């Protein structure tokens, strides 16, 4: 949350790229909306370019983004006005923040993308099967139970369920 955005300026002083982030789900639209959509981050990126805050915009999903928009998971007709409202509110706030920002001379810039193993509690196929059985006994969600059993089968055949995420570093 301390770094809301990064702006990369071209030699002429204009913003070439604005990278912005927020820890909130992009779920104004839900499964009843059958078009391909970038949801509210796409609307914000459109507004950034339209308002000439930058020539290009890139939204990064912030960590711990388990916050939903209100409303969430709308059909197209009911979600479209909400998408515009949320996008404008976010872009207005971002524009105010940009006006209060400060410059850091960081030329030349470099980036690196590396697959990075994330720390996880080790599990065994037996542990996963037991967890599925306990969930089934209390009426747990079938989807979760099925995934636990699938992971147990996968591990039983030599599969690895550890998590590796591509982490990017900008310097």
ROZARO-612446 format. One record per residue: residue number from 1; residue in one letter; x, y, z of N, C-alpha, C, O in turn. Coordinates in steps of 0.1 Angstrom, whole numbers. Layout:
BEGIN
   resi   resn     n_X     n_Y     n_Z    ca_X    ca_Y    ca_Z     c_X     c_Y     c_Z     o_X     o_Y     o_Z
    NUM      a       X       Y       Z       X       Y       Z       X       Y       Z       X       Y       Z
...
! end
This chain:
BEGIN
   resi   resn     n_X     n_Y     n_Z    ca_X    ca_Y    ca_Z     c_X     c_Y     c_Z     o_X     o_Y     o_Z
      1      x       8     -12       0       0       0       0       8      13       0       3      23      -4
      2      x      21      12       4      29      24       4      33      29     -10      36      40     -12
      3      x      33      20     -19      36      24     -33      24      21     -41      21      10     -45
      4      x      16      32     -44       3      31     -51       5      31     -66      -2      25     -73
      5      x      16      37     -71      19      38     -85      33      41     -88      40      47     -79
      6      x      37      38    -100      50      42    -105      48      48    -119      41      42    -127
      7      x      54      59    -121      53      66    -134      66      66    -140      76      70    -134
      8      x      67      62    -153      79      63    -160      78      73    -171      69      73    -180
      9      x      87      83    -170      86      95    -179      96      93    -191     107      87    -189
     10      x      91      97    -202     100      97    -214     109     108    -214     108     117    -205
     11      x     119     109    -223     129     120    -223     122     133    -225     128     143    -221
     12      x     111     134    -232     104     147    -234      96     151    -221      90     162    -222
     13      x      96     143    -210      90     147    -198      76     142    -196      70     143    -185
     14      x      70     137    -207      56     131    -206      57     117    -200      66     110    -202
     15      x      46     114    -193      45     100    -187      43      90    -198      33      90    -206
     16      x      53      81    -199      52      70    -209      44      59    -204      36      53    -211
     17      x      46      55    -191      39      43    -185      35      47    -171      43      52    -163
     18      x      23      43    -167      19      44    -153      15      30    -149       6      24    -154
     19      x      22      25    -139      19      12    -132      12      16    -120      17      23    -111
     20      x       0      10    -118      -8      13    -106     -13       0    -100     -15     -10    -107
     21      x     -15       0     -87     -19     -12     -80     -30      -9     -70     -30       2     -64
     22      x     -38     -19     -67     -48     -18     -56     -51     -32     -52     -52     -41     -60
     23      x     -54     -34     -39     -57     -48     -34     -72     -50     -34     -78     -50     -23
     24      x     -78     -51     -45     -92     -53     -46     -95     -62     -58     -90     -60     -69
     25      x    -105     -71     -57    -109     -79     -68    -115     -71     -79    -121     -61     -77
     26      x    -112     -76     -91    -118     -69    -103    -131     -77    -107    -131     -84    -117
     27      x    -141     -75     -99    -153     -84    -101    -166     -76    -101    -176     -81     -95
     28      x    -167     -65    -108    -180     -59    -110    -188     -68    -118    -200     -70    -115
     29      x    -182     -74    -128    -190     -84    -136    -188     -98    -131    -177    -101    -125
     30      x    -198    -106    -133    -197    -120    -128    -200    -130    -139    -199    -126    -151
     31      x    -203    -142    -136    -205    -152    -146    -217    -150    -155    -218    -157    -165
     32      x    -226    -141    -151    -238    -138    -160    -235    -129    -171    -242    -127    -181
     33      x    -223    -122    -171    -218    -113    -181    -209    -121    -190    -198    -125    -186
     34      x    -213    -124    -202    -206    -133    -211    -196    -127    -221    -191    -134    -230
     35      x    -194    -114    -220    -184    -108    -228    -170    -109    -222    -169    -110    -209
     36      x    -160    -108    -230    -146    -107    -224    -145     -92    -219    -148     -83    -226
     37      x    -140     -91    -207    -139     -78    -201    -127     -77    -191    -123     -87    -185
     38      x    -121     -65    -191    -110     -63    -181    -116     -57    -168    -108     -53    -160
     39      x    -129     -57    -167    -136     -52    -155    -131     -38    -152    -127     -30    -160
     40      x    -132     -34    -139    -129     -20    -135    -115     -16    -138    -112      -5    -141
     41      x    -104     -25    -136     -91     -21    -139     -89     -17    -154     -82      -8    -157
     42      x     -97     -23    -163     -96     -19    -177    -102      -6    -179     -97       2    -187
     43      x    -113      -3    -172    -119      11    -173    -110      21    -167    -108      32    -173
     44      x    -103      18    -156     -93      28    -151     -82      30    -161     -78      41    -163
     45      x     -76      19    -167     -66      21    -177     -70      29    -188     -63      38    -194
     46      x     -83      27    -193     -88      36    -204     -89      50    -199     -85      59    -207
     47      x     -93      53    -187     -94      67    -182     -80      73    -181     -78      85    -184
     48      x     -70      65    -177     -56      71    -175     -51      76    -189     -46      86    -190
     49      x     -54      68    -199     -49      72    -212     -58      83    -218     -53      93    -223
     50      x     -71      83    -216     -80      93    -220     -77     107    -213     -77     117    -220
     51      x     -74     106    -201     -70     119    -193     -56     123    -195     -52     133    -189
     52      x     -49     116    -203     -34     118    -206     -26     119    -193     -16     126    -192
     53      x     -29     110    -184     -20     108    -172      -8     100    -176       2     101    -170
     54      x      -9      92    -187       2      84    -192      -2      79    -206     -14      78    -209
     55      x       8      76    -214       5      70    -227       0      56    -226      -8      51    -235
     56      x       5      49    -216       2      35    -214       0      33    -199       6      39    -191
     57      x      -9      23    -196     -12      20    -182     -12       5    -179     -16      -2    -188
     58      x      -7       2    -168      -7     -13    -164     -12     -14    -150      -6      -8    -141
     59      x     -22     -22    -148     -28     -25    -134     -21     -37    -129     -21     -47    -135
     60      x     -17     -37    -116     -12     -48    -109     -21     -51     -98     -24     -42     -90
     61      x     -26     -64     -97     -34     -68     -85     -26     -67     -73     -16     -75     -72
     62      x     -30     -59     -63     -22     -58     -51     -24     -71     -42     -33     -78     -44
     63      x     -15     -73     -33     -15     -84     -24     -26     -83     -14     -31     -72     -12
     64      x     -31     -94      -9     -42     -95       0     -54     -88      -5     -62     -81       2
     65      x     -57     -89     -18     -68     -83     -25     -81     -90     -23     -88     -92     -33
     66      x     -85     -93     -11     -97    -101      -9    -109     -91      -6    -117     -94       2
     67      x    -108     -80     -12    -119     -70     -10    -127     -70     -24    -121     -69     -34
     68      x    -140     -71     -23    -148     -70     -35    -154     -56     -37    -155     -48     -27
     69      x    -157     -53     -49    -164     -40     -52    -178     -42     -47    -182     -53     -44
     70      x    -185     -31     -46    -199     -31     -42    -207     -23     -52    -205     -11     -53
     71      x    -215     -29     -60    -218     -44     -60    -208     -52     -67    -199     -46     -74
     72      x    -209     -65     -66    -200     -74     -73    -208     -85     -81    -219     -88     -77
     73      x    -201     -90     -91    -207    -101     -99    -220     -98    -105    -230    -106    -104
     74      x    -221     -87    -112    -233     -82    -119    -234     -87    -133    -223     -91    -139
     75      x    -246     -87    -138    -247     -90    -153    -243     -77    -160    -241     -67    -154
     76      x    -242     -78    -173    -237     -67    -181    -245     -54    -179    -239     -43    -176
     77      x    -258     -54    -180    -266     -42    -179    -265     -35    -166    -264     -23    -165
     78      x    -266     -43    -155    -265     -37    -142    -251     -33    -138    -249     -24    -130
     79      x    -241     -40    -144    -227     -38    -140    -221     -26    -147    -212     -20    -142
     80      x    -225     -23    -159    -219     -13    -167    -219       1    -160    -208       7    -160
     81      x    -230       6    -154    -229      19    -147    -220      18    -135    -213      28    -132
     82      x    -220       6    -128    -211       5    -116    -196       5    -121    -188      10    -114
     83      x    -193      -1    -132    -180      -2    -137    -175      13    -140    -164      16    -136
     84      x    -184      21    -146    -180      35    -149    -178      43    -136    -169      50    -134
     85      x    -187      41    -126    -186      48    -113    -173      44    -105    -166      53    -101
     86      x    -170      31    -104    -158      27     -97    -146      31    -105    -136      36     -98
     87      x    -146      30    -118    -134      34    -126    -131      49    -124    -120      53    -122
     88      x    -142      57    -125    -140      72    -123    -135      75    -109    -126      84    -108
     89      x    -141      69     -99    -137      71     -85    -122      68     -83    -114      76     -77
     90      x    -118      56     -88    -104      52     -87     -95      61     -95     -84      66     -90
     91      x     -98      65    -107     -90      74    -115     -89      88    -109     -78      94    -110
     92      x    -100      93    -103     -99     106     -97     -89     105     -85     -81     114     -84
     93      x     -90      95     -77     -81      94     -66     -67      92     -70     -58      98     -64
     94      x     -65      84     -81     -51      82     -86     -46      95     -91     -34      99     -89
     95      x     -54     103     -98     -50     116    -104     -46     126     -92     -36     133     -94
     96      x     -53     126     -81     -49     134     -70     -36     130     -64     -27     138     -61
     97      x     -34     117     -63     -21     111     -58     -10     115     -67       1     118     -62
     98      x     -12     114     -80      -1     118     -89       3     132     -88      15     135     -89
     99      x      -7     141     -85      -3     155     -83       5     158     -70      12     167     -70
    100      x       4     149     -61      11     150     -48      24     142     -48      31     142     -38
    101      x      27     135     -59      38     126     -60      52     133     -60      52     145     -60
    102      x      62     125     -60      75     131     -60      84     122     -70      81     111     -72
    103      x      94     129     -76     102     122     -86     114     116     -79     120     121     -69
    104      x     118     104     -84     130      97     -80     138      94     -93     132      88    -102
    105      x     150      99     -94     158      97    -106     163      83    -105     170      79     -96
    106      x     159      75    -114     162      60    -114     166      55    -128     163      44    -132
    107      x     173      63    -135     177      59    -149     191      53    -148     200      59    -141
    108      x     194      43    -155     185      35    -163     177      26    -154     181      21    -143
    109      x     165      22    -158     156      13    -151     159      -1    -157     162      -3    -168
    110      x     157     -11    -148     159     -25    -152     148     -33    -146     143     -30    -135
    111      x     145     -45    -151     135     -53    -146     139     -68    -147     147     -71    -155
    112      x     134     -76    -138     137     -90    -138     125     -98    -134     118     -95    -124
    113      x     122    -109    -141     111    -118    -138     117    -132    -135     124    -137    -143
    114      x     114    -137    -123     120    -150    -119     109    -158    -112     102    -154    -103
    115      x     108    -171    -116      99    -180    -109     104    -182     -95     116    -186     -94
    116      x      96    -180     -85     101    -180     -71      92    -190     -63      80    -188     -63
    117      x      98    -200     -57      90    -209     -48      85    -201     -36      92    -194     -30
    118      x      72    -203     -33      66    -196     -21      66    -206      -9      64    -218     -11
    119      x      67    -200       3      67    -209      14      53    -215      16      43    -208      16
    120      x      53    -228      18      40    -236      20      43    -246      31      54    -251      33
    121      x      32    -249      38      32    -260      47      33    -273      39      24    -275      30
    122      x      42    -282      42      42    -295      35      30    -303      38      26    -304      50
    123      x      25    -310      28      13    -319      30      16    -332      23      25    -333      14
    124      x       9    -342      27      10    -356      21      -3    -359      15     -13    -353      18
    125      x      -3    -369       6     -16    -374       1     -26    -378      12     -38    -376      11
    126      x     -21    -385      22     -29    -389      33     -36    -378      40     -47    -378      44
    127      x     -28    -367      43     -33    -355      49     -44    -349      41     -55    -345      47
    128      x     -43    -348      28     -53    -342      19     -65    -351      19     -77    -346      19
    129      x     -64    -364      18     -76    -373      19     -83    -372      32     -95    -372      32
    130      x     -76    -371      43     -82    -369      56     -89    -356      57    -100    -355      62
    131      x     -83    -346      52     -90    -332      52    -103    -333      44    -113    -327      47
    132      x    -103    -340      32    -115    -341      24    -125    -349      31    -137    -345      31
    133      x    -122    -360      38    -131    -368      45    -138    -360      57    -150    -361      59
    134      x    -129    -352      64    -135    -344      75    -144    -333      69    -155    -330      75
    135      x    -141    -327      58    -150    -317      52    -163    -324      47    -174    -318      49
    136      x    -162    -335      42    -174    -342      37    -183    -345      49    -195    -344      48
    137      x    -177    -349      60    -185    -353      72    -193    -341      78    -203    -343      84
    138      x    -188    -329      76    -195    -317      81    -203    -310      70    -208    -299      73
    139      x    -204    -316      58    -211    -309      48    -204    -298      41    -210    -288      37
    140      x    -191    -299      40    -183    -289      33    -185    -288      18    -192    -296      13
    141      x    -180    -277      12    -182    -275      -2    -176    -286     -11    -165    -290      -9
    142      x    -185    -292     -20    -181    -302     -28    -169    -299     -37    -160    -307     -40
    143      x    -169    -286     -41    -158    -282     -50    -144    -283     -43    -135    -288     -49
    144      x    -144    -278     -30    -131    -279     -23    -127    -293     -20    -116    -297     -21
    145      x    -137    -301     -16    -134    -316     -13    -129    -322     -26    -119    -330     -25
    146      x    -135    -320     -37    -130    -326     -50    -115    -321     -53    -107    -330     -57
    147      x    -112    -309     -50     -99    -304     -53     -88    -311     -44     -77    -314     -48
    148      x     -92    -312     -31     -83    -319     -21     -80    -334     -26     -69    -338     -25
    149      x     -91    -341     -30     -89    -354     -35     -81    -355     -48     -73    -364     -49
    150      x     -83    -345     -57     -75    -345     -69     -60    -343     -66     -52    -349     -72
    151      x     -58    -333     -56     -44    -331     -52     -37    -344     -46     -26    -346     -49
    152      x     -45    -351     -38     -40    -363     -32     -36    -373     -43     -26    -380     -43
    153      x     -45    -375     -53     -42    -384     -64     -30    -380     -72     -21    -388     -75
    154      x     -29    -367     -75     -18    -361     -82      -5    -364     -75       5    -368     -81
    155      x      -5    -361     -62       7    -363     -54      11    -378     -53      22    -382     -53
    156      x       0    -386     -52       2    -401     -52       9    -406     -64      15    -417     -64
    157      x       8    -399     -75      15    -403     -87      27    -395     -90      32    -394    -102
    158      x      33    -389     -80      46    -382     -81      45    -367     -84      55    -361     -86
    159      x      33    -362     -84      31    -347     -87      35    -339     -75      36    -343     -64
    160      x      38    -326     -78      43    -317     -68      32    -306     -67      29    -299     -77
    161      x      27    -303     -55      17    -293     -53      23    -280     -46      16    -272     -41
    162      x      36    -279     -46      42    -267     -41      38    -255     -51      35    -257     -62
    163      x      40    -243     -46      36    -231     -53      48    -223     -58      56    -219     -49
    164      x      49    -221     -70      59    -212     -76      52    -201     -83      43    -203     -92
    165      x      56    -188     -80      49    -177     -86      60    -169     -94      71    -167     -89
    166      x      57    -163    -105      66    -154    -112      66    -141    -105      56    -133    -106
    167      x      77    -137     -99      78    -124     -92      87    -115    -100      97    -119    -106
    168      x      83    -103    -101      90     -93    -109      96     -82    -100      89     -78     -91
    169      x     108     -79    -103     115     -68     -96     118     -57    -106     124     -60    -117
    170      x     115     -45    -102     119     -33    -110     130     -26    -103     129     -24     -91
    171      x     141     -22    -110     152     -15    -104     154      -3    -112     163       5    -109
! end
